[in-house]
Amino acid sequence: HFPKESVTEKEMPWNELINGGEYPFDELKTPPKSFQNGELWNELLRSQEQRGKANAVSLLQLGITEYALGNIDKAYEAFSKSNECLPNAWALRNLAMIEKNEKGNAQKAFEYITKALEYNMTYRGLLIGAADIMLAANEERAWLETFERLDEKLKNDGRLKLYKAIAHIRLDELDEAVLDELVIIEGLD
């Protein structure tokens, strides 16, 4: 046991899990502040679920530990359960990534990431993943529509602007593919 005042905000939920057997719930408006992996954390999170005490966040964390252990199907199941408990961008994003990277199903990944964006359009990491997935699914127009709905700070993010330029290039809209005064031309002689 560590004195409660010595435990940081990032460590607090893990401290509660290891000392009290439950990873606490929160509303998942933002992603969890920290992640763990390994057998110990996986067993503790799995035990919480088996006791009927799981919540959307503990299931999200369970999915992450399962994925880190190479248990893709168990991770997928945990992310699905997390989203059933409380629809959230982070479980949907992880389902999208499994569909894209593990199952090779870009269209299903696109469906999940589109749903994820219904819950959060302000988190840069989520948007980078969304752009990557949308372009992998040949959904350039969907990415451009998403980009237009972003706030000004995100519209000025270099990486997100690059994905916008790539989408325009793929749609053969070269005049629109301008990045900081430079036209990116891909595949032209």
Phi, psi and chi 1 to 4 in degrees:
 res  aa     phi    psi   chi1   chi2   chi3   chi4
   1 HIS       -  134.8  -71.0  -80.5      -      -
   2 PHE  -106.5  145.6  -65.9   98.3      -      -
   3 PRO   -57.3  135.5  -16.6   24.8      -      -
   4 LYS   -54.1  -36.2 -159.2  163.5 -169.1  149.5
   5 GLU   -70.1  -15.0   57.1  -84.8    1.0      -
   6 SER   -91.4   -7.1   73.3      -      -      -
   7 VAL   -90.4  127.1  178.0      -      -      -
   8 THR   -76.2  168.3   68.2      -      -      -
   9 GLU   -59.8  -37.2 -174.4 -179.7   -0.3      -
  10 LYS   -68.8  -31.9  -72.7 -178.7  178.7 -178.9
  11 GLU   -86.3  -21.0  -63.8  163.5  -20.5      -
  12 MET   -52.9  -51.4 -171.3   65.7   71.4      -
  13 PRO   -63.4  -34.8    8.9  -14.1      -      -
  14 TRP   -70.2  -35.7  -60.7  106.0      -      -
  15 ASN   -64.0  -41.7 -167.6   47.3      -      -
  16 GLU   -64.8  -39.1  -70.8 -176.3   36.5      -
  17 LEU   -63.8  -47.0  176.4   63.8      -      -
  18 ILE   -74.2  -30.0 -153.0  159.9      -      -
  19 ASN   -93.4  -32.9  -70.5  -42.0      -      -
  20 GLY  -116.5   -6.1      -      -      -      -
  21 GLY    85.0    5.7      -      -      -      -
  22 GLU  -138.3  128.9  -69.9 -175.3   28.6      -
  23 TYR   -80.8  125.9 -169.4   99.7      -      -
  24 PRO   -71.4  155.5   24.6  -30.9      -      -
  25 PHE   -80.1  145.0  171.6   77.6      -      -
  26 ASP  -144.1  172.4   94.6   23.4      -      -
  27 GLU   -79.1   -5.7  -64.7 -179.1   -1.5      -
  28 LEU    58.9   34.9  -72.4  174.2      -      -
  29 LYS   -69.1  -29.2  -61.1  -69.2 -175.4 -155.8
  30 THR  -125.6  164.2   60.3      -      -      -
  31 PRO   -67.7  158.8   22.2  -29.1      -      -
  32 PRO   -54.1  149.5  -25.0   34.1      -      -
  33 LYS   -74.6  -20.3  -68.5 -179.2  178.4   26.5
  34 SER  -153.3  161.7   65.7      -      -      -
  35 PHE  -135.1  152.8  -57.2   92.8      -      -
  36 GLN  -131.1  160.4  -61.5  -69.8  -21.2      -
  37 ASN  -143.1  171.1   59.1   46.5      -      -
  38 GLY   117.8  163.5      -      -      -      -
  39 GLU   -59.5  -44.3  -68.4  -74.4  -13.9      -
  40 LEU   -56.7  -52.4  169.4   66.3      -      -
  41 TRP   -65.6  -38.5  -59.5  109.9      -      -
  42 ASN   -60.8  -45.7 -177.9  -96.1      -      -
  43 GLU   -63.6  -41.6  -72.2  171.9   22.6      -
  44 LEU   -65.2  -43.0  -70.3  168.1      -      -
  45 LEU   -68.9  -39.5  -68.8  161.6      -      -
  46 ARG   -64.0  -41.2  177.5   69.4   61.3 -158.5
  47 SER   -61.4  -41.9  173.2      -      -      -
  48 GLN   -59.2  -42.4 -177.5  175.7  -11.5      -
  49 GLU   -65.5  -45.6 -179.6 -169.2   25.2      -
  50 GLN   -63.2  -28.0  -70.7  167.3  -16.0      -
  51 ARG   -84.1    3.5  -67.7 -170.7  -35.6  -88.4
  52 GLY    75.1   21.7      -      -      -      -
  53 LYS  -109.4   10.3  -59.1  -72.8 -172.8  177.7
  54 ALA   -67.6  153.3      -      -      -      -
  55 ASN  -137.2  176.1   59.8   57.8      -      -
  56 ALA   -57.6  -36.8      -      -      -      -
  57 VAL   -76.6  -42.8 -168.5      -      -      -
  58 SER   -63.5  -35.8   69.4      -      -      -
  59 LEU   -70.4  -37.0  -70.1  163.5      -      -
  60 LEU   -61.7  -46.3  178.2   65.2      -      -
  61 GLN   -65.5  -37.3  -66.8  -75.6   15.2      -
  62 LEU   -60.4  -44.6  175.7   61.7      -      -
  63 GLY   -58.7  -39.4      -      -      -      -
  64 ILE   -66.7  -42.3  -69.3  163.9      -      -
  65 THR   -67.6  -39.3   64.1      -      -      -
  66 GLU   -62.4  -43.8  -68.3  -70.9    8.4      -
  67 TYR   -62.1  -44.3 -169.8   85.7      -      -
  68 ALA   -61.7  -29.5      -      -      -      -
  69 LEU   -84.8   -1.3  -68.5  168.7      -      -
  70 GLY    86.3   10.7      -      -      -      -
  71 ASN   -92.7   76.1  -57.6  -32.1      -      -
  72 ILE   -62.4  -44.7  -53.5  -53.1      -      -
  73 ASP   -64.7  -40.4  -69.4  -19.0      -      -
  74 LYS   -67.5  -36.8  -73.4 -178.4  179.5 -179.8
  75 ALA   -63.1  -46.3      -      -      -      -
  76 TYR   -58.4  -44.5 -164.9   93.4      -      -
  77 GLU   -62.7  -43.6  179.4 -176.2   -7.1      -
  78 ALA   -65.7  -41.6      -      -      -      -
  79 PHE   -64.5  -39.4  -65.0  139.1      -      -
  80 SER   -62.5  -44.0  -64.0      -      -      -
  81 LYS   -64.9  -39.2  -72.7  179.6  179.2  179.0
  82 SER   -57.8  -47.0  170.8      -      -      -
  83 ASN   -68.1  -30.7 -168.7   62.0      -      -
  84 GLU   -68.4  -39.3  -71.9  166.7   17.6      -
  85 CYS   -63.8  -45.2  -77.9      -      -      -
  86 LEU  -154.6  107.7  176.2   69.3      -      -
  87 PRO   -52.4  126.9  -27.7   37.1      -      -
  88 ASN  -148.6  148.4   68.8   87.0      -      -
  89 ALA   -62.0  -32.5      -      -      -      -
  90 TRP   -76.4  -41.0  -36.6  111.6      -      -
  91 ALA   -66.5  -42.5      -      -      -      -
  92 LEU   -64.4  -39.0  -71.1  162.5      -      -
  93 ARG   -62.1  -43.0  176.5 -110.0  179.1 -133.3
  94 ASN   -68.1  -37.3  -67.9  -13.6      -      -
  95 LEU   -62.3  -41.8  -70.8  165.7      -      -
  96 ALA   -61.6  -42.8      -      -      -      -
  97 MET   -66.1  -38.6  -65.0  -52.2  -78.8      -
  98 ILE   -64.8  -43.6  -70.7  174.7      -      -
  99 GLU   -59.1  -43.7  -73.3  -68.6  -11.7      -
 100 LYS   -72.7  -51.7  177.1 -177.8  172.7  -77.5
 101 ASN   -86.7  -31.8  -62.3  -30.0      -      -
 102 GLU  -102.1  -35.4  -53.9  -65.9  -20.5      -
 103 LYS  -104.6  -10.2  -62.3 -175.6  176.0 -167.4
 104 GLY    65.7   28.1      -      -      -      -
 105 ASN  -110.4   83.7 -170.8  -20.2      -      -
 106 ALA   -63.4  -34.5      -      -      -      -
 107 GLN   -70.1  -41.3 -161.6   56.0   45.9      -
 108 LYS   -65.9  -39.3 -173.6   75.0  173.5  164.0
 109 ALA   -59.4  -42.6      -      -      -      -
 110 PHE   -59.5  -42.9  171.1   71.7      -      -
 111 GLU   -61.7  -44.4  -68.1  169.0   23.2      -
 112 TYR   -65.8  -44.2  -82.7  128.1      -      -
 113 ILE   -69.6  -32.4 -155.2   67.8      -      -
 114 THR   -63.1  -41.6  -58.6      -      -      -
 115 LYS   -63.8  -42.6  -83.0  -65.8 -112.6 -170.4
 116 ALA   -57.1  -39.6      -      -      -      -
 117 LEU   -68.7  -16.7  -65.7  176.0      -      -
 118 GLU   -67.3  -22.7  -68.7  176.2   18.1      -
 119 TYR  -102.6  -18.1  -60.5  102.5      -      -
 120 ASN  -159.3  122.9 -170.2  -60.8      -      -
 121 MET  -122.9   19.3  -76.2  -81.5  -65.0      -
 122 THR  -121.8   -8.5   60.8      -      -      -
 123 TYR   -92.6  114.7 -169.1   73.9      -      -
 124 ARG   -54.6  -46.8 -178.9 -179.8 -178.6  -91.6
 125 GLY   -59.2  -39.4      -      -      -      -
 126 LEU   -64.9  -41.1  179.1   65.5      -      -
 127 LEU   -68.6  -37.0  -68.4  161.5      -      -
 128 ILE   -62.9  -44.4  -72.1  169.7      -      -
 129 GLY   -61.5  -40.1      -      -      -      -
 130 ALA   -63.1  -45.4      -      -      -      -
 131 ALA   -60.8  -45.6      -      -      -      -
 132 ASP   -59.2  -46.1 -177.8   54.3      -      -
 133 ILE   -67.5  -43.8  -72.0  167.5      -      -
 134 MET   -62.2  -41.4  -71.1  178.8  178.9      -
 135 LEU   -69.4  -35.8  -65.6  178.2      -      -
 136 ALA   -64.6  -29.9      -      -      -      -
 137 ALA   -90.8    8.9      -      -      -      -
 138 ASN    57.5   38.1  -62.2  -45.4      -      -
 139 GLU  -110.0   53.7  -64.6  -76.0   -4.9      -
 140 GLU   -59.6  -41.4  -68.9   83.3    5.7      -
 141 ARG   -63.0  -38.1 -157.7   53.7   76.6 -158.1
 142 ALA   -63.9  -39.9      -      -      -      -
 143 TRP   -65.4  -42.5  169.8 -117.1      -      -
 144 LEU   -63.0  -39.1  -66.6  173.0      -      -
 145 GLU   -66.2  -40.0  -69.8  167.5    7.1      -
 146 THR   -63.1  -46.7  -61.5      -      -      -
 147 PHE   -56.5  -41.8 -175.3   88.5      -      -
 148 GLU   -65.1  -22.9  -71.6  -50.5  -47.6      -
 149 ARG   -86.9   -4.3  -64.5 -172.1   -8.4 -115.6
 150 LEU   -75.0  157.3  -59.8  177.9      -      -
 151 ASP   -73.6  167.9   65.9   32.6      -      -
 152 GLU   -60.7  -39.0  -76.4  -51.4  -53.5      -
 153 LYS   -59.7  -45.5 -178.9  179.7  177.8 -162.7
 154 LEU   -70.6  -34.4  -72.1  165.7      -      -
 155 LYS   -63.9  -22.3  -79.4 -176.0 -179.9  177.5
 156 ASN   -95.8    3.5  -72.5  -46.5      -      -
 157 ASP   -72.5  126.5 -179.7  -86.6      -      -
 158 GLY   -57.6  -43.1      -      -      -      -
 159 ARG   -67.1  -42.6 -177.9  110.1  175.8 -111.2
 160 LEU   -67.6  -36.3  -63.5  174.1      -      -
 161 LYS   -65.6  -35.7  -76.3  168.5   50.1  175.9
 162 LEU   -63.0  -44.5  176.1   60.6      -      -
 163 TYR   -61.9  -35.9  -77.9  120.0      -      -
 164 LYS   -62.8  -45.6  177.1 -175.0  175.0 -164.6
 165 ALA   -62.1  -42.9      -      -      -      -
 166 ILE   -60.0  -43.2  -68.9  167.7      -      -
 167 ALA   -60.4  -45.2      -      -      -      -
 168 HIS   -63.3  -40.7  -79.3  -58.4      -      -
 169 ILE   -61.1  -45.8  -70.4  165.8      -      -
 170 ARG   -63.8  -28.4  -72.5 -174.4  179.0  177.2
 171 LEU   -88.6    6.8  -67.1  168.1      -      -
 172 ASP    59.6   37.5 -158.0   27.5      -      -
 173 GLU  -110.4   66.6  -60.8  169.7   -9.6      -
 174 LEU   -65.1  -30.6  -59.4 -177.4      -      -
 175 ASP   -65.0  -25.1  -69.6  -14.9      -      -
 176 GLU   -86.4  -14.0  -58.0  -67.7  -35.0      -
 177 ALA   -88.3   54.6      -      -      -      -
 178 VAL  -103.8  128.9  176.9      -      -      -
 179 LEU  -123.5  112.7  -78.1  176.5      -      -
 180 ASP    46.2   54.5  -62.3  -30.8      -      -
 181 GLU    73.7   -1.4  -50.9  -58.2  -38.8      -
 182 LEU  -108.4  134.5  -62.7  174.1      -      -
 183 VAL   -93.0  127.0  176.9      -      -      -
 184 ILE   -92.2  122.9  -63.9  176.0      -      -
 185 ILE  -118.4  120.1  -58.8  176.4      -      -
 186 GLU  -113.9  127.1 -172.2  176.4   80.9      -
 187 GLY    77.0   15.1      -      -      -      -
 188 LEU  -105.8  147.1  -61.8  178.8      -      -
 189 ASP   -86.6      -  -64.2  -34.9      -      -
